[in-house]
Amino acid sequence: MEWLTRMKDALDYIEDHMEEPISSSDIAKIACSSTFHFQRMFHMLTGMTVAEYIRKRRLTLAAQELAISSTKVLDTALKYGYDSPESFAKAFRKIHGITPSQARDPGVKLKAFPRISFHLSLRGDQDMDYRIVEKAGFTVVGKSIQVSTKDGENFKTIPAFWGQSNTDGTSDALLELGSGGDMLGICTEFQHDQDQFTYIIAVESDKAAPVSSSFITYEVPASTWAVFPVVGAMPDAMEDIWKRIFQEWFPATGYEHANAPELEVYPPGDPAAEDYRTEVWIPVIKK
């Protein structure tokens, strides 16, 4: 219940400061959390970043204000954090499908994005197995892409990236460079304010530099990891465990995210098989 109280306090803070600059670090302090952990938790629980949530709430309030008052569009734009009527109109149209001035038209339809609330999911019928592992830093060789988190786009882009890599020879080429038989999916370089992160299909390798110009080397830092087994066909089983880690495991434990890369470990086998076994490694620190 303490976790729910902290998240509620953070949402209250956001609502109370809609007409002022709001920083993610200030919100995280209210939640008694690191900035990165709060941003990552918020995104995994809601499917949107903190910045996107604030933007949608402000544009909801702005539309309501324009519809019922004679406030100037410029004043409303400045009130809700926009530097110019043009930037405000662009964002307003994206959400509501009309211009700010049209919000005053009789009978016009507006979008309302309600305040969210958090509820702890208690699922006693399904335990979550995990182990804590200390691992030294290591080098990987791989291929990377930028992934957007808007509207759950990452859940489409990443499986498609794997499909392409498995058919165009990328995965086979990486396995030849690797020092083991496992493939890795690495989530890193999170840019929450821009709704994106970097995803790397990689192998652990002792090579100093990539052989191919299409590959990169990346250093995974030494970390403490919470390791979760995953059993089932990809990508559904993987998507399910990601949701459970943030919806159930983090709120119920004394850990938070350590602001380091997240790893998906794929051993040899058939990823489409119902008994396929893989793992998710989450970097953690004890609160």
BAPA-364964 format. One record per atom (N, C-alpha, C, O): y, z, x; residue in one letter. Coordinates in steps of 0.02 Angstrom, whole numbers, padded with zeros to 5 digits, always signed. Layout:
YZXA;...
***
This chain:
-00061+00000+00041M;+00000+00000+00000M;+00063+00000+00043M;+00115-00025+00021M;+00059+00028+00104E;+00117+00029+00148E;+00139-00043+00163E;+00199-00057+00165E;+00091-00087+00174W;+00107-00157+00189W;+00144-00189+00131W;+00193-00224+00141W;+00122-00176+00069L;+00156-00204+00010L;+00227-00178+00004L;+00273-00215-00014L;+00236-00114+00019T;+00303-00084+00015T;+00350-00117+00065T;+00407-00131+00049T;+00325-00128+00126R;+00368-00159+00178R;+00386-00231+00159R;+00443-00252+00168R;+00339-00269+00132M;+00353-00337+00111M;+00403-00338+00053M;+00447-00381+00050M;+00394-00292+00006K;+00442-00287-00050K;+00511-00271-00025K;+00560-00300-00049K;+00516-00225+00023D;+00582-00208+00051D;+00614-00269+00085D;+00674-00279+00080D;+00573-00309+00119A;+00599-00369+00151A;+00625-00419+00100A;+00678-00449+00110A;+00589-00428+00045L;+00612-00473-00008L;+00676-00447-00041L;+00720-00486-00058L;+00679-00381-00051D;+00740-00351-00079D;+00800-00365-00033D;+00854-00381-00057D;+00789-00360+00032Y;+00842-00373+00080Y;+00867-00445+00074Y;+00927-00458+00075Y;+00819-00491+00069I;+00837-00562+00063I;+00880-00573+00000I;+00932-00605+00003I;+00858-00546-00056E;+00894-00555-00119E;+00964-00524-00117E;+01011-00551-00146E;+00970-00467-00083D;+01035-00432-00079D;+01084-00466-00032D;+01143-00450-00033D;+01060-00513+00009H;+01104-00544+00058H;+01105-00620+00051H;+01117-00656+00100H;+01094-00645-00008M;+01093-00717-00020M;+01160-00751-00003M;+01161-00810+00013M;+01214-00713-00008E;+01280-00742+00004E;+01305-00729+00074E;+01364-00738+00089E;+01260-00706+00118E;+01277-00691+00187E;+01227-00724+00234E;+01173-00744+00212E;+01245-00732+00298P;+01196-00757+00346P;+01136-00709+00350P;+01145-00648+00353P;+01077-00737+00350I;+01015-00697+00353I;+00975-00720+00413I;+00958-00779+00418I;+00958-00674+00457S;+00917-00692+00515S;+00845-00668+00504S;+00834-00616+00473S;+00798-00705+00530S;+00728-00686+00524S;+00715-00620+00559S;+00673-00580+00537S;+00750-00606+00614S;+00740-00543+00650S;+00761-00483+00608S;+00729-00431+00609S;+00816-00491+00571D;+00839-00435+00528D;+00789-00422+00472D;+00774-00365+00455D;+00762-00477+00443I;+00712-00469+00389I;+00649-00435+00417I;+00621-00391+00385I;+00628-00456+00476A;+00567-00428+00506A;+00575-00353+00520A;+00527-00315+00513A;+00636-00333+00540K;+00648-00262+00552K;+00637-00221+00488K;+00610-00166+00490K;+00660-00248+00432I;+00650-00214+00368I;+00575-00206+00353I;+00554-00156+00325I;+00536-00256+00373A;+00464-00255+00362A;+00426-00217+00417A;+00365-00215+00416A;+00464-00187+00464C;+00434-00151+00520C;+00384-00195+00557C;+00328-00174+00571C;+00405-00255+00572S;+00360-00305+00601S;+00398-00344+00655S;+00459-00346+00655S;+00361-00375+00701S;+00393-00421+00747S;+00415-00482+00708S;+00388-00498+00654S;+00465-00517+00734T;+00491-00576+00700T;+00437-00628+00692T;+00429-00657+00638T;+00399-00641+00745F;+00348-00693+00741F;+00294-00675+00690F;+00274-00717+00650F;+00271-00613+00692H;+00217-00593+00646H;+00240-00599+00574H;+00203-00623+00531H;+00302-00578+00560F;+00327-00583+00491F;+00331-00655+00470F;+00310-00672+00414F;+00358-00699+00513Q;+00364-00769+00495Q;+00296-00801+00484Q;+00286-00839+00436Q;+00248-00785+00527R;+00181-00815+00521R;+00146-00788+00458R;+00114-00827+00422R;+00152-00724+00446M;+00122-00694+00386M;+00152-00725+00323M;+00116-00744+00277M;+00218-00730+00322F;+00252-00756+00264F;+00230-00827+00249F;+00216-00845+00191F;+00226-00868+00301H;+00206-00937+00290H;+00134-00943+00266H;+00120-00982+00220H;+00089-00905+00295M;+00019-00909+00275M;+00007-00881+00205M;-00039-00903+00171M;+00048-00834+00184L;+00040-00805+00117L;+00073-00846+00062L;+00049-00848+00006L;+00127-00880+00079T;+00166-00915+00027T;+00161-00991+00032T;+00176-01026-00017T;+00141-01017+00090G;+00139-01089+00099G;+00207-01118+00117G;+00215-01179+00118G;+00256-01076+00131M;+00322-01099+00151M;+00350-01052+00203M;+00328-00995+00209M;+00398-01076+00241T;+00430-01033+00291T;+00482-00988+00258T;+00502-01000+00201T;+00504-00937+00295V;+00556-00893+00270V;+00620-00933+00256V;+00653-00923+00205V;+00637-00979+00302A;+00697-01019+00293A;+00693-01063+00231A;+00742-01070+00195A;+00635-01092+00219E;+00626-01134+00159E;+00633-01093+00096E;+00663-01115+00047E;+00604-01032+00096Y;+00609-00988+00037Y;+00682-00970+00022Y;+00704-00974-00035Y;+00718-00951+00075I;+00789-00933+00065I;+00828-00992+00040I;+00871-00985-00004I;+00814-01051+00067R;+00850-01112+00046R;+00837-01126-00029R;+00885-01141-00065R;+00776-01120-00051K;+00759-01134-00121K;+00790-01082-00168K;+00813-01098-00222K;+00790-01019-00146R;+00820-00967-00188R;+00896-00977-00194R;+00924-00969-00248R;+00928-00994-00138R;+01001-01004-00139R;+01019-01063-00184R;+01068-01059-00221R;+00981-01116-00180L;+00996-01175-00221L;+00982-01161-00295L;+01013-01192-00338L;+00935-01117-00309T;+00923-01096-00379T;+00984-01058-00405T;+01008-01071-00460T;+01008-01010-00365L;+01065-00970-00386L;+01129-01014-00391L;+01170-01004-00435L;+01135-01061-00344A;+01193-01105-00346A;+01194-01147-00409A;+01246-01156-00439A;+01136-01174-00428A;+01132-01214-00489A;+01150-01174-00551A;+01185-01198-00595A;+01126-01112-00553Q;+01142-01069-00611Q;+01217-01055-00614Q;+01246-01054-00668Q;+01247-01045-00556E;+01318-01030-00554E;+01360-01090-00576E;+01408-01082-00613E;+01341-01149-00553L;+01378-01209-00571L;+01372-01225-00645L;+01418-01250-00677L;+01313-01209-00673A;+01300-01226-00743A;+01339-01182-00792A;+01355-01203-00847A;+01355-01121-00771I;+01385-01074-00819I;+01457-01056-00801I;+01488-01016-00837I;+01484-01084-00748S;+01552-01065-00728S;+01592-01128-00707S;+01565-01183-00704S;+01656-01117-00693S;+01699-01172-00672S;+01712-01170-00597S;+01760-01200-00572S;+01669-01135-00561T;+01676-01129-00488T;+01675-01198-00456T;+01635-01240-00475T;+01718-01208-00407K;+01719-01272-00371K;+01655-01281-00332K;+01625-01233-00307K;+01634-01343-00327V;+01572-01358-00289V;+01580-01336-00217V;+01533-01308-00188V;+01638-01347-00186L;+01649-01327-00117L;+01641-01251-00109L;+01610-01228-00061L;+01670-01213-00156D;+01665-01140-00151D;+01592-01117-00158D;+01570-01071-00123D;+01556-01149-00202T;+01485-01132-00210T;+01445-01150-00148T;+01402-01112-00126T;+01460-01207-00118A;+01426-01228-00057A;+01438-01178-00001A;+01391-01157+00033A;+01500-01158+00008L;+01517-01110+00061L;+01485-01042+00047L;+01463-01007+00093L;+01483-01023-00016K;+01456-00958-00035K;+01382-00952-00016K;+01359-00899+00003K;+01346-01007-00022Y;+01275-01005-00008Y;+01255-01037+00059Y;+01199-01060+00068Y;+01304-01037+00105G;+01288-01051+00174G;+01291-01123+00197G;+01266-01139+00250G;+01322-01167+00158Y;+01327-01237+00177Y;+01397-01251+00205Y;+01447-01228+00178Y;+01399-01290+00260D;+01462-01302+00295D;+01505-01354+00261D;+01566-01356+00272D;+01476-01397+00220S;+01514-01451+00189S;+01484-01468+00121S;+01426-01454+00108S;+01525-01497+00077P;+01498-01519+00012P;+01443-01571+00020P;+01398-01575-00021P;+01447-01612+00073E;+01397-01664+00084E;+01328-01635+00098E;+01279-01656+00068E;+01325-01586+00144S;+01260-01555+00160S;+01233-01517+00100S;+01173-01517+00087S;+01278-01485+00062F;+01258-01449+00002F;+01231-01497-00050F;+01179-01483-00081F;+01265-01553-00060A;+01244-01602-00111A;+01176-01632-00093A;+01135-01644-00137A;+01165-01645-00029K;+01101-01673-00007K;+01044-01625-00021K;+00992-01645-00047K;+01053-01561-00003A;+01001-01511-00015A;+00992-01499-00090A;+00935-01491-00113A;+01047-01499-00128F;+01045-01487-00200F;+01006-01543-00235F;+00964-01530-00278F;+01020-01605-00215R;+00986-01661-00247R;+00911-01660-00231R;+00870-01679-00273R;+00893-01639-00171K;+00823-01636-00152K;+00783-01588-00196K;+00725-01600-00212K;+00816-01533-00215I;+00782-01483-00256I;+00786-01500-00330I;+00736-01498-00366I;+00846-01517-00354H;+00858-01524-00426H;+00857-01597-00450H;+00851-01609-00511H;+00862-01644-00405G;+00861-01714-00425G;+00926-01740-00453G;+00929-01796-00478G;+00979-01700-00449I;+01045-01720-00473I;+01098-01694-00425I;+01082-01656-00379I;+01160-01715-00433T;+01214-01691-00391T;+01238-01623-00417T;+01225-01606-00475T;+01272-01585-00375P;+01299-01521-00398P;+01346-01528-00459P;+01344-01486-00504P;+01386-01581-00460S;+01432-01591-00517S;+01394-01603-00582S;+01416-01582-00635S;+01337-01637-00577Q;+01298-01652-00637Q;+01264-01590-00665Q;+01241-01591-00722Q;+01262-01537-00626A;+01232-01475-00651A;+01271-01446-00709A;+01246-01404-00747A;+01333-01469-00717R;+01375-01444-00772R;+01367-01485-00836R;+01393-01466-00889R;+01331-01541-00833D;+01323-01583-00892D;+01282-01546-00945D;+01233-01513-00929D;+01301-01552-01008P;+01264-01519-01062P;+01191-01543-01065P;+01177-01603-01062P;+01146-01496-01070G;+01075-01512-01078G;+01040-01536-01016G;+00982-01557-01019G;+01074-01534-00958V;+01043-01557-00896V;+00985-01510-00876V;+00988-01450-00887V;+00933-01539-00847K;+00875-01499-00826K;+00883-01478-00753K;+00896-01520-00710K;+00874-01414-00740L;+00879-01387-00673L;+00813-01355-00653L;+00774-01332-00696L;+00800-01352-00589K;+00740-01319-00563K;+00757-01246-00548K;+00810-01231-00520K;+00712-01202-00566A;+00721-01132-00550A;+00663-01110-00505A;+00605-01112-00526A;+00679-01089-00445F;+00628-01063-00399F;+00631-00987-00401F;+00678-00958-00374F;+00583-00954-00433P;+00587-00882-00443P;+00574-00843-00380P;+00545-00868-00331P;+00595-00782-00381R;+00580-00736-00326R;+00505-00725-00323R;+00473-00717-00374R;+00478-00724-00262I;+00406-00713-00255I;+00392-00638-00250I;+00436-00598-00238I;+00329-00621-00260S;+00306-00552-00250S;+00238-00554-00217S;+00201-00603-00224S;+00221-00502-00181F;+00158-00499-00145F;+00111-00449-00179F;+00132-00397-00204F;+00047-00467-00180H;-00004-00423-00207H;-00063-00422-00158H;-00085-00474-00135H;-00088-00362-00143L;-00144-00355-00098L;-00208-00373-00133L;-00223-00347-00187L;-00247-00419-00103S;-00310-00440-00133S;-00366-00395-00109S;-00379-00391-00049S;-00399-00361-00156L;-00455-00318-00139L;-00520-00353-00158L;-00535-00362-00217L;-00558-00373-00107R;-00619-00412-00119R;-00677-00377-00084R;-00698-00397-00029R;-00703-00326-00116G;-00756-00287-00087G;-00823-00322-00084G;-00870-00298-00052G;-00829-00380-00118D;-00892-00415-00121D;-00904-00459-00060D;-00958-00487-00052D;-00855-00465-00016Q;-00862-00510+00041Q;-00829-00479+00103Q;-00767-00480+00109Q;-00869-00453+00148D;-00843-00422+00208D;-00815-00475+00255D;-00832-00534+00251D;-00770-00454+00300M;-00744-00497+00352M;-00768-00471+00419M;-00744-00420+00443M;-00815-00506+00450D;-00839-00488+00516D;-00788-00511+00568D;-00759-00565+00562D;-00779-00471+00620Y;-00737-00492+00676Y;-00754-00449+00737Y;-00786-00397+00731Y;-00732-00472+00795R;-00738-00433+00855R;-00674-00440+00895R;-00639-00490+00888R;-00658-00391+00937I;-00599-00393+00979I;-00620-00412+01050I;-00665-00381+01079I;-00587-00462+01078V;-00606-00489+01143V;-00545-00492+01189V;-00491-00514+01168V;-00553-00469+01251E;-00502-00477+01302E;-00521-00538+01344E;-00577-00541+01370E;-00476-00586+01350K;-00492-00647+01388K;-00434-00665+01434K;-00376-00664+01413K;-00451-00682+01496A;-00400-00703+01544A;-00372-00770+01524A;-00402-00806+01484A;-00314-00788+01552G;-00285-00853+01538G;-00328-00909+01564G;-00367-00900+01611G;-00322-00967+01533F;-00362-01024+01554F;-00324-01089+01538F;-00277-01090+01500F;-00347-01143+01570T;-00316-01208+01563T;-00356-01253+01517T;-00418-01254+01521T;-00322-01291+01475V;-00356-01340+01434V;-00325-01409+01446V;-00267-01415+01467V;-00364-01460+01432V;-00341-01529+01432V;-00350-01555+01361V;-00403-01544+01331V;-00300-01589+01334G;-00307-01612+01266G;-00254-01662+01244G;-00215-01687+01285G;-00256-01677+01181K;-00208-01722+01149K;-00172-01684+01094K;-00204-01649+01055K;-00106-01692+01091S;-00067-01651+01044S;-00028-01694+00994S;-00014-01752+01007S;-00012-01663+00938I;+00032-01693+00888I;+00077-01639+00860I;+00061-01580+00862I;+00134-01660+00832Q;+00178-01614+00796Q;+00156-01614+00723Q;+00146-01667+00693Q;+00149-01555+00695V;+00124-01547+00627V;+00177-01513+00583V;+00204-01461+00602V;+00190-01542+00525S;+00236-01511+00478S;+00198-01463+00431S;+00142-01477+00412S;+00230-01407+00415T;+00200-01360+00369T;+00227-01367+00298T;+00206-01331+00253T;+00273-01414+00287K;+00303-01422+00221K;+00251-01444+00170K;+00213-01491+00182K;+00249-01409+00114D;+00205-01427+00058D;+00132-01431+00079D;+00094-01472+00052D;+00111-01390+00128G;+00041-01390+00150G;+00019-01452+00186G;-00040-01467+00189G;+00067-01489+00215E;+00051-01552+00248E;+00003-01542+00306E;-00036-01587+00322E;+00006-01483+00338N;-00038-01470+00395N;-00112-01472+00376N;-00154-01489+00417N;-00128-01453+00314F;-00198-01454+00292F;-00224-01525+00282F;-00284-01535+00273F;-00179-01574+00282K;-00200-01644+00278K;-00197-01677+00347K;-00242-01715+00366K;-00144-01662+00384T;-00133-01694+00448T;-00186-01676+00500T;-00210-01719+00535T;-00204-01612+00504I;-00250-01590+00556I;-00320-01619+00546I;-00349-01645+00594I;-00350-01616+00485P;-00416-01649+00477P;-00414-01724+00492P;-00461-01752+00520P;-00358-01757+00475A;-00351-01829+00490A;-00348-01840+00565A;-00375-01889+00590A;-00314-01795+00601F;-00310-01799+00674F;-00379-01792+00706F;-00396-01829+00753F;-00418-01745+00680W;-00487-01737+00705W;-00528-01800+00689W;-00566-01823+00732W;-00522-01826+00629G;-00560-01886+00610G;-00545-01944+00656G;-00590-01980+00677G;-00481-01954+00671Q;-00461-02008+00715Q;-00488-01997+00786Q;-00513-02043+00817Q;-00482-01935+00810S;-00505-01920+00879S;-00580-01928+00886S;-00604-01947+00940S;-00617-01913+00833N;-00690-01919+00836N;-00714-01991+00832N;-00770-02007+00851N;-00671-02035+00807T;-00692-02105+00799T;-00662-02152+00852T;-00690-02205+00865T;-00606-02133+00883D;-00575-02178+00932D;-00593-02162+01005D;-00566-02192+01051D;-00640-02114+01014G;-00663-02098+01081G;-00626-02042+01115G;-00645-02022+01171G;-00574-02014+01083T;-00536-01960+01114T;-00580-01898+01126T;-00578-01869+01180T;-00618-01878+01075S;-00660-01818+01082S;-00712-01827+01137S;-00723-01781+01177S;-00743-01885+01140D;-00793-01897+01192D;-00762-01895+01261D;-00791-01867+01308D;-00702-01923+01268A;-00668-01923+01333A;-00650-01852+01355A;-00655-01835+01414A;-00630-01811+01307L;-00612-01742+01323L;-00674-01702+01343L;-00671-01662+01390L;-00729-01712+01309L;-00790-01676+01325L;-00812-01690+01396L;-00841-01647+01429L;-00801-01750+01420E;-00818-01768+01489E;-00775-01731+01539E;-00795-01720+01596E;-00714-01711+01519L;-00669-01675+01563L;-00679-01600+01559L;-00655-01563+01602L;-00714-01576+01508G;-00719-01505+01496G;-00770-01470+01540G;-00815-01501+01568G;-00761-01404+01545S;-00807-01362+01584S;-00858-01328+01539S;-00897-01286+01562S;-00859-01346+01475G;-00908-01319+01428G;-00919-01368+01372G;-00890-01423+01373G;-00960-01350+01323G;-00976-01396+01269G;-00934-01388+01207G;-00943-01426+01159G;-00888-01340+01207D;-00848-01326+01147D;-00784-01367+01145D;-00751-01377+01197D;-00766-01390+01086M;-00701-01420+01073M;-00655-01366+01045M;-00678-01320+01010M;-00591-01370+01060L;-00543-01321+01036L;-00489-01355+00993L;-00467-01410+01008L;-00469-01320+00941G;-00409-01339+00903G;-00358-01284+00915G;-00371-01226+00899G;-00301-01300+00943I;-00252-01250+00963I;-00187-01258+00923I;-00158-01312+00923I;-00167-01205+00891C;-00103-01203+00855C;-00053-01166+00899C;-00064-01108+00917C;+00003-01198+00917T;+00049-01167+00963T;+00120-01193+00953T;+00131-01238+00912T;+00167-01166+00991E;+00237-01188+00988E;+00263-01190+00916E;+00288-01241+00892E;+00256-01134+00882F;+00278-01129+00812F;+00354-01130+00809F;+00388-01093+00843F;+00380-01174+00767Q;+00452-01179+00754Q;+00463-01167+00679Q;+00470-01214+00640Q;+00464-01104+00661H;+00466-01086+00590H;+00528-01112+00555H;+00525-01132+00497H;+00585-01111+00590D;+00647-01134+00559D;+00647-01209+00546D;+00685-01234+00505D;+00603-01246+00582Q;+00598-01318+00573Q;+00534-01338+00537Q;+00519-01397+00531Q;+00496-01289+00513D;+00436-01301+00474D;+00385-01344+00512D;+00357-01391+00483D;+00373-01329+00575Q;+00325-01368+00612Q;+00295-01328+00670Q;+00322-01277+00691Q;+00239-01353+00696F;+00208-01325+00756F;+00169-01380+00791F;+00163-01435+00765F;+00144-01364+00850T;+00105-01412+00889T;+00030-01397+00881T;+00010-01339+00885T;-00010-01449+00869Y;-00082-01441+00865Y;-00113-01482+00921Y;-00096-01541+00930Y;-00160-01452+00958I;-00192-01485+01015I;-00268-01486+01004I;-00298-01433+00993I;-00298-01544+01009I;-00371-01550+01014I;-00386-01550+01088I;-00361-01593+01125I;-00427-01502+01111A;-00432-01492+01183A;-00501-01466+01203A;-00543-01450+01161A;-00510-01462+01269V;-00569-01431+01299V;-00544-01387+01356V;-00494-01403+01389V;-00579-01333+01369E;-00563-01292+01427E;-00583-01331+01489E;-00637-01361+01492E;-00539-01332+01539S;-00552-01374+01597S;-00522-01342+01660S;-00472-01307+01656S;-00554-01354+01717D;-00528-01330+01780D;-00490-01383+01818D;-00471-01374+01876D;-00478-01440+01786K;-00440-01494+01817K;-00366-01478+01818K;-00339-01451+01769K;-00333-01495+01872A;-00263-01478+01880A;-00217-01521+01838A;-00163-01500+01819A;-00239-01583+01824A;-00196-01629+01786A;-00240-01674+01743A;-00297-01688+01762A;-00214-01697+01687P;-00253-01742+01644P;-00267-01809+01678P;-00224-01836+01713P;-00326-01835+01666V;-00344-01900+01695V;-00309-01956+01658V;-00288-02004+01689V;-00303-01950+01592S;-00273-02002+01551S;-00200-01985+01535S;-00183-01926+01527S;-00158-02036+01531S;-00087-02025+01516S;-00077-02001+01444S;-00024-01976+01427S;-00129-02010+01402S;-00123-01988+01333S;-00142-01914+01324S;-00134-01886+01270S;-00166-01883+01378F;-00186-01812+01376F;-00133-01768+01410F;-00094-01791+01451F;-00134-01705+01391I;-00089-01655+01421I;-00131-01598+01448I;-00188-01589+01427I;-00103-01559+01493T;-00133-01495+01512T;-00091-01440+01480T;-00031-01447+01471T;-00124-01386+01462Y;-00090-01331+01428Y;-00121-01266+01451Y;-00182-01260+01457Y;-00078-01216+01465E;-00102-01151+01488E;-00104-01102+01430E;-00053-01086+01400E;-00164-01079+01414V;-00172-01027+01364V;-00167-00959+01398V;-00206-00945+01444V;-00120-00917+01379P;-00109-00854+01415P;-00164-00803+01402P;-00200-00807+01352P;-00170-00756+01448A;-00216-00700+01438A;-00195-00662+01375A;-00136-00649+01365A;-00243-00644+01334S;-00227-00612+01270S;-00284-00567+01247S;-00340-00572+01272S;-00268-00525+01200T;-00318-00490+01161T;-00328-00529+01097T;-00279-00545+01063T;-00390-00545+01080W;-00404-00589+01024W;-00447-00554+00971W;-00494-00518+00987W;-00430-00565+00908A;-00475-00549+00853A;-00514-00612+00838A;-00484-00663+00820A;-00580-00609+00845V;-00622-00669+00838V;-00661-00665+00773V;-00698-00617+00761V;-00654-00717+00732F;-00685-00719+00666F;-00737-00774+00663F;-00721-00832+00676F;-00800-00759+00645P;-00849-00812+00637P;-00836-00851+00573P;-00813-00823+00523P;-00851-00915+00575V;-00842-00959+00517V;-00907-00997+00506V;-00934-01027+00553V;-00933-00995+00445V;-00995-01030+00429V;-00981-01076+00370V;-00959-01053+00317V;-00995-01141+00377G;-00985-01187+00322G;-00958-01253+00346G;-00941-01262+00404G;-00955-01300+00299A;-00932-01368+00314A;-00857-01368+00326A;-00818-01334+00292A;-00837-01408+00374M;-00766-01418+00389M;-00738-01474+00345M;-00774-01520+00328M;-00672-01471+00327P;-00624-01420+00347P;-00618-01361+00299P;-00579-01315+00311P;-00656-01363+00243D;-00646-01312+00190D;-00660-01242+00215D;-00621-01196+00200D;-00714-01233+00253A;-00731-01166+00277A;-00678-01139+00324A;-00662-01080+00323A;-00649-01183+00364M;-00597-01163+00411M;-00534-01144+00373M;-00502-01093+00389M;-00515-01183+00324E;-00454-01168+00286E;-00462-01102+00248E;-00414-01064+00242E;-00522-01088+00224D;-00534-01026+00187D;-00527-00965+00232D;-00497-00915+00211D;-00554-00968+00293I;-00550-00910+00336I;-00478-00897+00359I;-00458-00840+00367I;-00439-00951+00370W;-00369-00941+00389W;-00333-00902+00334W;-00295-00855+00349W;-00343-00920+00272K;-00310-00886+00216K;-00332-00813+00212K;-00290-00768+00201K;-00396-00800+00221R;-00421-00732+00216R;-00396-00688+00273R;-00383-00629+00262R;-00389-00716+00333I;-00363-00677+00389I;-00294-00649+00373I;-00281-00591+00386I;-00251-00690+00345F;-00182-00668+00332F;-00174-00633+00265F;-00130-00590+00257F;-00216-00650+00216Q;-00210-00618+00151Q;-00246-00551+00148Q;-00226-00506+00111Q;-00299-00544+00187E;-00341-00484+00181E;-00345-00443+00246E;-00336-00382+00245E;-00358-00477+00303W;-00373-00440+00364W;-00311-00407+00393W;-00312-00347+00406W;-00258-00445+00404F;-00197-00416+00434F;-00169-00358+00391F;-00154-00306+00420F;-00162-00366+00325P;-00135-00310+00286P;-00178-00248+00287P;-00153-00193+00276P;-00243-00255+00301A;-00289-00198+00299A;-00301-00166+00367A;-00338-00117+00371A;-00272-00194+00420T;-00285-00168+00487T;-00221-00147+00521T;-00166-00157+00496T;-00229-00117+00580G;-00171-00095+00618G;-00151-00145+00671G;-00123-00126+00723G;-00164-00210+00659Y;-00146-00262+00707Y;-00090-00307+00679Y;-00080-00311+00619Y;-00055-00339+00725E;-00011-00393+00705E;-00016-00449+00756E;-00043-00441+00811E;+00011-00507+00737H;+00005-00567+00779H;+00043-00558+00844H;+00098-00530+00845H;+00013-00581+00899A;+00042-00569+00966A;+00086-00626+00990A;+00106-00626+01049A;+00103-00674+00947N;+00148-00729+00966N;+00120-00768+01026N;+00155-00778+01075N;+00058-00788+01020A;+00025-00830+01069A;-00014-00883+01030A;-00018-00880+00969A;-00043-00933+01064P;-00080-00986+01029P;-00138-00959+00987P;-00169-00908+01005P;-00153-00993+00933E;-00212-00979+00892E;-00265-01032+00907E;-00249-01090+00917E;-00328-01011+00909L;-00381-01056+00930L;-00434-01065+00876L;-00454-01016+00843L;-00456-01126+00867E;-00517-01142+00829E;-00568-01167+00879E;-00554-01213+00917E;-00627-01136+00880V;-00679-01154+00930V;-00735-01191+00895V;-00769-01162+00851V;-00746-01254+00913Y;-00797-01296+00881Y;-00854-01311+00929Y;-00846-01353+00974Y;-00912-01278+00921P;-00970-01293+00963P;-01001-01360+00944P;-00983-01388+00892P;-01048-01385+00985P;-01083-01446+00966P;-01121-01436+00900P;-01143-01381+00885P;-01127-01488+00860G;-01160-01485+00796G;-01128-01530+00745G;-01082-01568+00762G;-01151-01525+00684D;-01125-01566+00630D;-01074-01527+00590D;-01093-01483+00551D;-01009-01541+00599P;-00957-01503+00563P;-00961-01509+00487P;-00932-01468+00452P;-00998-01560+00462A;-01004-01568+00389A;-01062-01528+00360A;-01070-01525+00299A;-01102-01496+00404A;-01160-01458+00381A;-01139-01391+00351A;-01092-01360+00374A;-01175-01370+00300E;-01159-01306+00266E;-01173-01246+00310E;-01147-01192+00298E;-01216-01254+00362D;-01231-01198+00406D;-01198-01205+00475D;-01217-01171+00522D;-01147-01249+00480Y;-01111-01257+00542Y;-01073-01193+00558Y;-01041-01164+00515Y;-01077-01172+00621R;-01046-01109+00642R;-00991-01121+00693R;-01003-01154+00743R;-00934-01094+00681T;-00878-01099+00727T;-00840-01033+00726T;-00863-00984+00695T;-00783-01030+00760E;-00745-00967+00763E;-00670-00982+00761E;-00647-01036+00779E;-00632-00931+00739V;-00559-00930+00743V;-00539-00871+00788V;-00562-00815+00778V;-00496-00886+00837W;-00471-00834+00882W;-00396-00823+00869W;-00357-00869+00877W;-00378-00763+00849I;-00308-00746+00834I;-00283-00696+00886I;-00314-00643+00894I;-00229-00711+00921P;-00201-00663+00970P;-00169-00604+00933P;-00129-00614+00888P;-00187-00543+00953V;-00163-00485+00916V;-00139-00431+00964V;-00157-00429+01022V;-00097-00386+00936I;-00078-00324+00970I;-00086-00268+00920I;-00080-00278+00860I;-00100-00209+00946K;-00106-00150+00903K;-00038-00123+00888K;+00002-00110+00934K;-00022-00113+00824K;+00044-00088+00805K;+00050-00014+00823K;+00102+00016+00810K;
***
